[in-house]
Amino acid sequence: MLVLITYDVNTGDAAGRKRLRQIARQCVNYGQRVQNSVFECLVDPAQCRVLQASLCHIMDPTRDSLRFYYLGDRYERKIEHFGAKTTYLPEEPLIL
């Protein structure tokens, strides 16, 4: 299933900047960054629960915010892209 993860981390201090880096690092392990604080992650339900638990453990719930949007398995028709950045297909190999 495709999950869109967005986050807003309070970076007013060193601890917040560290949380921001840690959250981004975890998201990179599961998906593709599509905007600064937005990731598209193609995961199965078990991976999603592990990722969600990991991110919730890192964040400070009094200062930060996480959102998970579950787009499901038929996500192709739910996404439209406009603009300069190129899009990608999450199920195809990513060549660097």
ChimeraX attribute file (.defattr): number of C-alpha atoms within 10 A of each C-alpha:
attribute: neighborCount
match mode: 1-to-1
recipient: residues
	/A:1	15
	/A:2	22
	/A:3	22
	/A:4	19
	/A:5	19
	/A:6	18
	/A:7	19
	/A:8	14
	/A:9	20
	/A:10	18
	/A:11	14
	/A:12	8
	/A:13	8
	/A:14	10
	/A:15	11
	/A:16	17
	/A:17	13
	/A:18	13
	/A:19	19
	/A:20	20
	/A:21	12
	/A:22	16
	/A:23	21
	/A:24	17
	/A:25	11
	/A:26	15
	/A:27	23
	/A:28	14
	/A:29	10
	/A:30	16
	/A:31	19
	/A:32	17
	/A:33	17
	/A:34	14
	/A:35	10
	/A:36	9
	/A:37	16
	/A:38	18
	/A:39	21
	/A:40	22
	/A:41	23
	/A:42	20
	/A:43	17
	/A:44	13
	/A:45	12
	/A:46	9
	/A:47	13
	/A:48	19
	/A:49	12
	/A:50	11
	/A:51	19
	/A:52	17
	/A:53	11
	/A:54	15
	/A:55	19
	/A:56	15
	/A:57	11
	/A:58	15
	/A:59	21
	/A:60	15
	/A:61	11
	/A:62	7
	/A:63	11
	/A:64	17
	/A:65	14
	/A:66	16
	/A:67	13
	/A:68	14
	/A:69	11
	/A:70	14
	/A:71	17
	/A:72	14
	/A:73	12
	/A:74	9
	/A:75	12
	/A:76	12
	/A:77	7
	/A:78	8
	/A:79	7
	/A:80	7
	/A:81	8
	/A:82	7
	/A:83	6
	/A:84	6
	/A:85	9
	/A:86	8
	/A:87	11
	/A:88	11
	/A:89	8
	/A:90	14
	/A:91	8
	/A:92	7
	/A:93	8
	/A:94	9
	/A:95	4
	/A:96	3
